[in-house]
Amino acid sequence: MMEKLTLEIDGMSCGHCVGAVRRALEGMDGVQVESVRVGEAEVRYDPRTVTLDAIASAIADEGYQPRGV
């Protein structure tokens, strides 16, 4: 069962930022990206496959700070 997650993300300011976060999330097993905008991402994820910490880490690895995870 997929769960919905809306993340606020600090440090995003442009289309490049949006693309980097989208690519990081799309590359994860168990994550379906619904939308990515400057400062926010909406995803569905399978908690049996991926943890919230892993999702946050993927965003942080791109240089942005997720909040609300």
Backbone bond lengths (Angstrom), bond angles and torsions (degrees), N, CA, C in turn:
res aa  C-N    CA-C-N  psi(-1)  N-CA   C-N-CA  omega(-1)  CA-C   N-CA-C  phi
1 M - - - 1.453 - - 1.535 109.17 -
2 M 1.300 116.01 125.90 1.452 120.93 -179.79 1.533 109.63 -84.03
3 E 1.328 114.80 140.42 1.462 121.10 176.66 1.521 108.93 -112.04
4 K 1.327 116.06 148.02 1.464 121.11 -179.81 1.521 109.83 -90.77
5 L 1.325 115.44 140.94 1.459 121.84 179.41 1.522 109.06 -138.48
6 T 1.326 116.37 128.19 1.465 121.57 172.77 1.514 107.19 -111.75
7 L 1.322 115.22 124.08 1.462 121.92 -177.90 1.514 110.32 -112.51
8 E 1.315 116.39 133.02 1.453 120.43 167.12 1.520 106.01 -90.16
9 I 1.336 116.57 136.41 1.465 120.80 -174.55 1.520 109.51 -129.47
10 D 1.325 116.25 118.70 1.454 121.82 177.69 1.528 110.11 -84.86
11 G 1.314 115.83 149.21 1.452 121.64 174.57 1.511 114.73 97.50
12 M 1.324 117.66 -5.22 1.466 120.92 178.78 1.524 108.80 -87.44
13 S 1.353 116.09 136.88 1.462 117.48 -178.86 1.531 113.90 -142.08
14 C 1.340 118.33 -3.09 1.460 118.56 -173.73 1.530 111.43 -157.69
15 G 1.318 114.74 179.87 1.456 120.96 178.92 1.513 113.27 -62.53
16 H 1.328 117.13 -34.05 1.465 120.09 177.21 1.530 109.85 -61.51
17 C 1.322 116.35 -42.71 1.474 121.35 178.69 1.526 110.30 -60.63
18 V 1.322 116.21 -46.22 1.459 121.35 179.23 1.526 110.16 -58.59
19 G 1.329 116.69 -45.73 1.461 121.06 -179.79 1.518 112.67 -63.50
20 A 1.316 116.72 -40.72 1.468 120.58 -179.68 1.525 111.04 -64.26
21 V 1.325 116.84 -44.22 1.459 120.59 179.91 1.532 109.67 -67.45
22 R 1.326 117.15 -42.97 1.470 120.92 179.48 1.528 110.47 -59.18
23 R 1.324 117.42 -47.60 1.472 120.84 -179.29 1.520 111.49 -62.37
24 A 1.333 116.49 -41.36 1.467 120.25 179.78 1.526 110.75 -62.01
25 L 1.321 116.91 -43.26 1.461 120.72 -178.29 1.525 111.90 -73.51
26 E 1.331 116.56 -40.37 1.467 119.62 -179.96 1.523 112.02 -65.24
27 G 1.324 117.48 -23.83 1.455 121.33 -179.53 1.518 113.82 -80.80
28 M 1.316 117.69 -0.33 1.459 121.41 -176.91 1.525 111.60 -96.54
29 D 1.329 116.38 134.79 1.459 120.52 172.81 1.519 108.78 -66.77
30 G 1.322 116.73 137.50 1.453 121.17 176.34 1.512 114.97 84.23
31 V 1.342 117.24 8.61 1.470 120.85 180.00 1.527 109.18 -122.40
32 Q 1.328 116.38 129.65 1.459 122.75 172.94 1.528 107.50 -116.34
33 V 1.314 116.52 121.37 1.466 121.01 -178.85 1.521 109.41 -83.63
34 E 1.317 116.63 123.88 1.464 121.11 175.27 1.519 110.46 -90.31
35 S 1.347 116.69 -46.51 1.463 119.87 177.51 1.519 109.42 -160.97
36 V 1.333 114.02 151.92 1.465 121.20 172.73 1.521 106.15 -135.55
37 R 1.317 115.28 126.41 1.467 122.51 176.00 1.519 107.08 -130.50
38 V 1.320 116.42 166.71 1.462 119.72 176.06 1.522 108.14 -56.90
39 G 1.325 115.78 118.34 1.456 121.37 176.88 1.515 116.41 89.62
40 E 1.345 118.32 -0.20 1.457 118.96 -175.90 1.523 111.75 -159.11
41 A 1.324 114.81 145.17 1.465 121.40 172.52 1.517 108.45 -136.39
42 E 1.322 115.56 140.06 1.459 121.60 174.87 1.516 107.15 -119.05
43 V 1.324 115.71 125.70 1.459 120.94 -178.47 1.522 109.71 -135.98
44 R 1.308 114.93 162.50 1.459 122.42 165.07 1.513 105.25 -114.35
45 Y 1.320 116.28 139.68 1.460 119.41 -178.52 1.520 110.54 -139.69
46 D 1.313 115.25 154.55 1.458 122.28 178.08 1.525 107.98 -100.60
47 P 1.331 117.89 107.81 1.467 120.05 -176.28 1.535 113.34 -64.89
48 R 1.329 117.32 -13.75 1.467 120.02 175.58 1.527 110.96 -79.08
49 T 1.336 116.29 -17.81 1.459 121.52 -175.62 1.523 113.09 -107.45
50 V 1.329 116.72 -36.95 1.467 121.12 -173.44 1.530 109.77 -139.40
51 T 1.326 115.54 143.92 1.463 120.01 178.84 1.526 111.23 -95.38
52 L 1.311 115.56 160.31 1.468 120.18 175.08 1.525 110.31 -62.28
53 D 1.333 117.06 -37.17 1.462 120.54 178.02 1.523 111.31 -61.55
54 A 1.331 117.13 -38.79 1.460 120.53 179.29 1.529 110.75 -66.39
55 I 1.330 116.99 -39.46 1.466 120.99 177.59 1.527 109.56 -63.68
56 A 1.319 116.56 -46.69 1.471 120.74 178.96 1.525 110.76 -61.91
57 S 1.320 117.20 -40.38 1.465 120.95 -179.85 1.524 111.80 -65.08
58 A 1.321 117.30 -38.53 1.469 120.64 178.84 1.526 110.63 -62.00
59 I 1.326 116.61 -39.08 1.468 120.89 177.86 1.524 109.90 -70.20
60 A 1.319 116.70 -45.43 1.468 121.11 -179.99 1.525 111.34 -61.77
61 D 1.326 117.21 -35.82 1.465 121.06 178.73 1.526 112.16 -62.81
62 E 1.331 116.65 -22.63 1.474 121.32 176.90 1.521 111.77 -86.79
63 G 1.349 117.03 -5.09 1.463 120.88 176.34 1.512 114.95 100.88
64 Y 1.344 117.54 13.18 1.461 121.18 -178.64 1.522 108.99 -117.76
65 Q 1.331 115.62 159.36 1.463 121.04 -174.76 1.523 111.28 -111.78
66 P 1.336 117.10 105.51 1.468 119.09 177.22 1.525 110.74 -75.01
67 R 1.326 115.96 144.59 1.465 122.14 175.35 1.518 108.29 -123.17
68 G 1.316 115.85 152.90 1.460 120.07 175.29 1.509 113.88 83.81
69 V 1.320 116.86 17.84 1.473 119.35 178.57 1.505 108.27 -99.54
